[in-house]
Amino acid sequence: MQHTQNASHTAPVNDSTGTTELTPDRLLQLGMGFWASRTMLSAVDLGVFTHLVGGGTAKQLEEAIGLHSRSSRDFLDALVALGALERDGETYRNTPDADLFLDKAKPSYVGGLLEMMSSRLYAHWGSLTEALRTGEPMNAAKHEGSPFDELYRDEASLRSFLQAMTGVSLGAAKAIAEKFPWKDYRTFIDIGAAQGACPVQIALAHPHLSGGGFDLPMVAPVFEDYVASYGLEDRLRFYPGDFFNDPCPTADVLIMGHILHDWDLEQKKALLAKCHKALPPGGCLIVYDAIIDDDRKKNAFGLLMSLNMLIETPGGFDYTGADCCQWMKNAGFRDMRVEPLLGPDSMVIGVK
């Protein structure tokens, strides 16, 4: 998260002679960015944004969530300076986006992703230097072989992870529902559906569609609860299976979102080949991720996500649109195209 700063902190300044003088401020901000990140993650952990719906004082928050009086004002005022809170006199309030997306009582809550960042990824990223030298993941996968063994170890951990995936996928799911020509199709299935954010958004926007989500059997109750909360259980069903060991279910359109980057190149190719086999002639595959721009210069989030895959997985990495189009072509797809979605996410579409 970047914070507001004066122009002199973001660009070289001119001295009295008109000579450009470089400053280290931008580089220092990059190196110290974890200060802002940890402050934001702690605010999510403590439920600050949920408690501040309607506003509140530092004293009220101290009592409600157990803040110590020594640090409460600095903590809350730092969140004001970072743009996550507003303050009028002694009263703190959420900014509009924080109120919409970080209040746990709202269905738009995406803080599950930040909770996962806080509880798992923040500590693992502390070992990035070692990962860059060894090429090995820095979490439990270093010893167990798969990060999903850790994430799926019990129902609480599983639900937390799947809710986090909803947070990271919701914006892209709404964009896919809007941008893809769904009027030309009748059925769809999300491969690796997690809680079901993408199927739900598509079904809400297009009443003529039916489909569902394909994921490991233990995901079924979480998916079904989420779908039922939107009243869509008559149009969306759960398909249990393992996409490496079981055939993919068939539909007019298959979707694979925030999945492909988890795996190494051969596994990526195998998944694309399975999707091609499952589709009818004329069917479409939609792959979406934080697709890196082809010049590998602009999508910082996508490139950092690829480093996250280094830390989190034995072989995963993010990729460019050109990479994915070539893999799809090799799997038998045609008419590939890349379309931006929301923020750093794009979708790659291929036709069988």
VEXNU-744236 format. One record per residue: residue in three letters; x, y negated, z of N, C-alpha, C in turn. Coordinates in steps of 0.2 Angstrom, whole numbers, plus 5000, padded with zeros to 4 digits. Layout:
residues N
AlaXYZXYZXYZ...
//
This chain:
residues 352
Met500450065000500050005000500449945000Gln500349894995500749834995500449784999His500849745002500549685006500649615002Thr500249575004500249505001500949475004Gln501249434999501849405000501949344996Asn502349304998502449244994502849254987Ala502749214983503049224976503849234977Ser504149194982504849204982505149274984His504649314987504849384989504749434983Thr504449404977504349454972504749444966Ala505049384966505449364960506049324962Pro506549324957507149284959506949204960Val507349174964507149104965507749054962Asn507548994961508048944958508348904964Asp508948894964509248854969509248784966Ser509548734970509548664968509948644961Thr510348694959510648684953510248714947Gly509748744948509348774943509548844942Thr510048874945510348944944509848994947Thr509749044944509349094947509749134952Glu509349144958509749174964509249234965Leu509649294965509249354966509249364974Thr508649394976508549404983508449484984Pro508649514990508449584991507749594993Asp507349544994506749554997506249614994Arg506249614987505849664984506149734985Leu506749744985507049814987506949834994Leu507049784998506949795005506249815007Gln505749785003505049805004504949875002Leu505249894996505149964994505450014999Gly505949995002506250045007505950045013Met505649995015505249985022504549995021Gly504250015015503550025014503250075018Phe503650115022503350165026503050135032Trp503250075034502950035040502250025038Ala502049995032501349985031500950045030Ser501250095027500950165026500750195033Arg501250195037501050225044500550185048Thr500550125047500050085050499350095048Met499350105041498650115038498450185040Leu498850235040498750305041498550315049Ser498850275053498650275060497950245061Ala497750195057497150165058496550215056Val496750255051496250305049496250365054Asp496750385056496750435062496350415068Leu496450355070496050325076495350305074Gly495150305068494450295067494250215067Val494850175066494750105066494150075062Phe494150105056493650075051492950095052Thr492850155055492250175057491950135063His492350125068492150085074492050015072Leu492349985067492349915065491749895061Val491349945059490749935055490249885059Gly490149825057489749775060490249725064Gly490849745065491349705068491449715075Gly492049695078492249705085492849675087Thr492949665093493549625096494149685097Ala494749655098495249695100495149735107Lys494849695112494649725118494149785117Gln493649775113493149825112493449895109Leu493949875104494249935101494749975106Glu495049935110495549965115495150015119Glu494449995121494050035125493750095121Ala493650085115493250135111493750185108Ile494350175106494750225103495450225107Gly495550195113496050205117496750175115Leu496650115112497250075110497550045117His498150035117498550005123498549925121Ser498449895127498349815126499049785124Arg499549825125500249795123500249785115Ser499949835111500049835104499449825100Ser498849815103498249815099498149755095Arg498349695097498249635093498749645087Asp499349665088499849665083499649715078Phe499349775080499149825076498549805071Leu498049775074497449745071497649685066Asp498049645069498249585064498749605059Ala499149665060499449685054499049715049Leu498449745051497949775046497649715042Val497549655046497349595042497749575037Ala498449565039498949545034499049595028Leu498949655030498949705024498349705020Gly497849675022497249675018496749725019Ala496749765024496249815026495749795031Leu495849735035495349705039495349635038Glu494849605040494749535041494649505048Arg494849445049494749425056494449355056Asp493949345060493649275061493649265068Gly494049215070494149205078494449275081Glu494049295086494349355089493949425086Thr493549415081493149465079493449495072Tyr493549565072493849595067493349635063Arg493349635056492849665052493249705046Asn492949755044493249795038493249745032Thr493749755027493649725021493049765017Pro492849735012492249775008492449845006Asp493049845003493249915001493349965007Ala493649935012493749985018493150005021Asp492649955021491949975024491650025020Leu491750025013491350075009491750145009Phe492450145009492750205008493050235014Leu493150195020493450225026493050225032Asp492350215031491850235036491650305036Lys491850345041491650415041490850425040Ala490450385042489750395042489450385035Lys489850355030489650345023489850405019Pro489350425014489550475009490150455005Ser490250395004490850375000491550375003Tyr491550405009492150405013492650445010Val493250415009493850455005494450465010Gly494350445016494850445021495150515023Gly494750565020495050635021495750645018Leu495750615012496450615009496950585013Leu496850525016497350495020497450535027Glu496950565029497050605035497550665033Met497450695027497950745025498650715024Met498650655022499350615021499650615028Ser499250595033499550585039499750645043Ser499350695043499450755046499950805043Arg500050805037500450845033501050815029Leu500850775024501250745019501750695022Tyr501550655027502050605029502650635032Ala502550685036503150715039503550755034His503250785029503650825024504050775019Trp503750715018504150675014504750645017Gly504850655024505450635027506050685025Ser505850735021506350785019506450775011Leu506250725008506350715001507050724999Thr507550695002508250695000508450765000Glu508250805005508450885004508150914998Ala507450894997507150924992507450904985Leu507650844984507950824978508650864977Arg508950884982509650914982509550994981Thr508951024983508851094983508351114978Gly507951074976507351094972506851134975Glu506851134982506451184986505851134989Pro505251164990504751134994504951125001Met504651075004504851055011504351075016Asn503851105014503251125019503351205020Ala502751235022502751305024502851345018Ala502751315012502951355006503651375005Lys504051335008504751355008504951425011His504451445015504551515018504051565016Glu503451535015502851585014502751585006Gly502951545002502851554995502251514992Ser501751494996501251454993500951404998Pro500951334996500651295001499951305003Phe499551344999498851355000498751405006Asp499251445007499251495013499151455019Glu499451395020499451355026498751315026Leu498551285020497951245019497351285020Tyr497351355019496751395019496751445025Arg497151425030497351475035496651485040Asp496251435040495651435044495151395041Glu494551395044493951355041494051285042Ala494351265048494351195049494951165044Ser495451195043495951175039495751175032Leu495351225030495151225023494651165022Arg494151155026493651105025494051035025Ser494551025029494850965029495250955022Phe495551005020495850995013495350985008Leu494851025008494351015002494050945002Gln493850915008493650855009494150805006Ala494750815008495350775005495350774997Met495250824994495150834987494550794984Thr494050794988493450754986493650674986Gly494050654991494250584991494750574985Val495150614983495650594978495350604971Ser494750644970494450664964493850624962Leu493550584967492850554966492850504961Gly493350464961493350404956493350434949Ala493850484948493950514941493350554939Ala492950584944492350624943491850584940Lys491750524943491250474941491350444934Ala492050434932492250414926492150464921Ile492250534922492150584917491450594916Ala490950584921490250584920490050534915Glu490350474915490150424911490450424904Lys491150444904491450434897491450494893Phe491350554895491350614891490650614888Pro490650644881489950644878489550704880Trp489250704886488950764889488250774885Lys487950724881487350744878487450794873Asp488050814871488150864866488250934869Tyr488150934875488351004878487751014884Arg487751084885487251104890487451124897Thr488051164897488351194903489051174904Phe489251174910489951154912490151194918Ile490751204919491051234925491751204927Asp491751184933492451154936492851214938Ile493451224936493851274937494351244943Gly494251274949494651244955494251194958Ala493551204959493151154960493151114967Ala493551154972493551124979492851114982Gln492751054985492051044988491551034983Gly491751014977491251004971491050934969Ala491550894971491450824969491250814961Cys491650844957491650834950490950864947Pro490750924949490150944947489550904949Val489550884955489050844958488950784954Gln489450744953489450684949489150684942Ile489350744939489150754932488450774932Ala488250814937487550834937487050774939Leu487250734943486850674945486750634939Ala487250624935487250574929486850604923His486850674923486550704917486050764919Pro485450744920484950794922484850854918His485050854911484950914907485550964908Leu486050944911486650994912486551044918Ser486751104917486851144923487551174923Gly487751204928488451234929488651244936Gly489251234937489451244944490251244945Gly490451274950491151274951491451344953Phe492051354950492451414951493051404956Asp493051444961493651434966493651504970Leu494151504975494251564979493651574983Pro493451634985492851654988492751614995Met493251604999493151565005492951495004Val492951464998492751394997491951394996Ala491651454995490951454994490551414999Pro490551425005490151385010490251315009Val490851295009490951215008490651185002Phe490751224996490451204990489651194990Glu489451254993488651254993488351204998Asp488751195003488451135008488451075005Tyr489051055001489050994998488550984992Val488451034988487951034983487251024986Ala487151064991486451054994486350984997Ser486850954999486750885002486550834997Tyr486650854990486350814985485750844982Gly485550894984484950924981485050954974Leu485650984973485751004966485851084966Glu485651114971485751184972485451224966Asp484851194963484551234958484951224951Arg485451184951485751174944486551184945Leu486751194951487451204952487551264956Arg487951314954488051374958488851384958Phe489051424963489751434965489951504961Tyr490551504958490751564955491451584959Pro491451634962492051654966492551694962Gly493151674963493651714960494351674960Asp494851714958495551684958495751674951Phe495951614949496051594942496651624939Phe497051654943497651684940497551764939Asn497051794943496951864943496251884940Asp495851834940495151844937495051804931Pro494551834926494451794920494051724923Cys494051674919493751614920492951624918Pro492451604921491851604919491751554913Thr491251574909491151534902490651484903Ala490751434899490251374898490451334892Asp490051284890490151244885490751204886Val490851184892491451134894491751164901Leu492351174901492751184907493151124909Ile493151114915493551064918494051084923Met494651054923495251074927495551014930Gly495350994936495550924938496050934944His496650904944497050904950497250974951Ile497351014946497451084947498151104943Leu498151084937498751104933499451074936His499451024939500050994942500351034948Asp499951084950500151124956500651174954Trp500651194948501051254945501551244941Asp502051294940502551284936502351294928Leu502851284924502651284917502351344914Glu502551404916502251464913501551474916Gln501451454922500851454925500351404922Lys500551354921500151304917499951324911Lys500351354907500151384900499751444901Ala499751484906499351544907498651514909Leu498551464913497951434914497551404908Leu497951374904497651344898497451404893Ala497851454893497651504889496951544891Lys496951544898496351574901495751534899Cys495751474900495251424898495051434891His495551434886495351444879494951504878Lys495151554881494851624880494151624883Ala494051584888493351584891492851544887Leu493051494883492651444880492351474874Pro491751454872491451474865491751434860Pro491751444854491951404848491651334849Gly492051284848491751214849491751194856Gly491851234861491851214867492451174869Cys492451134875492951084876493251104883Leu493851094884494251094890494451014892Ile494250994898494450934901494950944906Val495550924905496050924911496250854913Tyr496150844920496350774922496750784928Asp497250734928497750724933497950654933Ala498450634937498750574937499250574931Ile499050574925499450594919499950534918Ile500550554918501150504917501150484910Asp501250414909501250384903501850414899Asp501750414892502250454888502950424888Asp503050364890503650334890503950344897Arg503550364902503750384909504050314912Lys503750264912503950194914503450164919Lys502750174918502250134920501850174926Asn501650234925501250264930501650284936Ala501750234941502150254946501850304951Phe501150304951500850354955500950424953Gly500850434946500950494943501650524944Leu502150484944502850504945502950524952Leu502650484957502750494964502350554966Met501850574962501450634963501850694961Ser502250684956502650744954503150754959Leu503450704962503850714968503550744974Asn502850734975502450764980502450834978Met502350854972502350924970502950964971Leu503550924971504150954973504150974980Ile503950924984503950934991503450994993Glu502850994990502251034992502251104988Thr502551114983502451174979503151204977Pro503151274975503751304973503951284966Gly503451264961503651244955503251194951Gly502751164955502351114952502651054950Phe502351014945502550954943502050914939Asp502050854939501550814935501850804928Tyr501450774923501650784916501350724912Thr501550714906501350664902500750694897Gly500350644894499850664890500050704884Ala500650684881500950714876501150784878Asp501450794884501550864886500950904886Cys500450884889499850924890499550934883Cys499550894878499250904872499650954868Gln500250954869500651014866500551074869Trp500451084875500251144878499651174876Met499151124876498451144873498551164866Lys498851134862498951154855499251224855Asn499751234859500051304859499551354861Ala499051334865498551384868497951394863Gly497951354857497451364852496951314852Phe497051254856496551204856496751154850Arg496251114848496351064842495951004845Asp496150954841495850884842495950854849Met496550864851496650844858496750764858Arg496450734864496550664865496550654872Val496850594874496950574880496550514882Glu496150514887495750454889495850434896Pro495950364897496050344904495450354908Leu495450364914494850374919494850314924Leu495050324930495050274935495750274938Gly496050214939496650204942497250244939Pro497650284942498150324938497950384935Asp497250404935497050464932496850454925Ser497050504921496750514914496550584913Met496150594907495950664906496250674899Val496350734898496550764891496050814889Ile495750804883495250844881495450884875Gly495250944875495450984869494851024867Val494751044860494251084858494451144855Lys494051204857494151264854493951274847
//
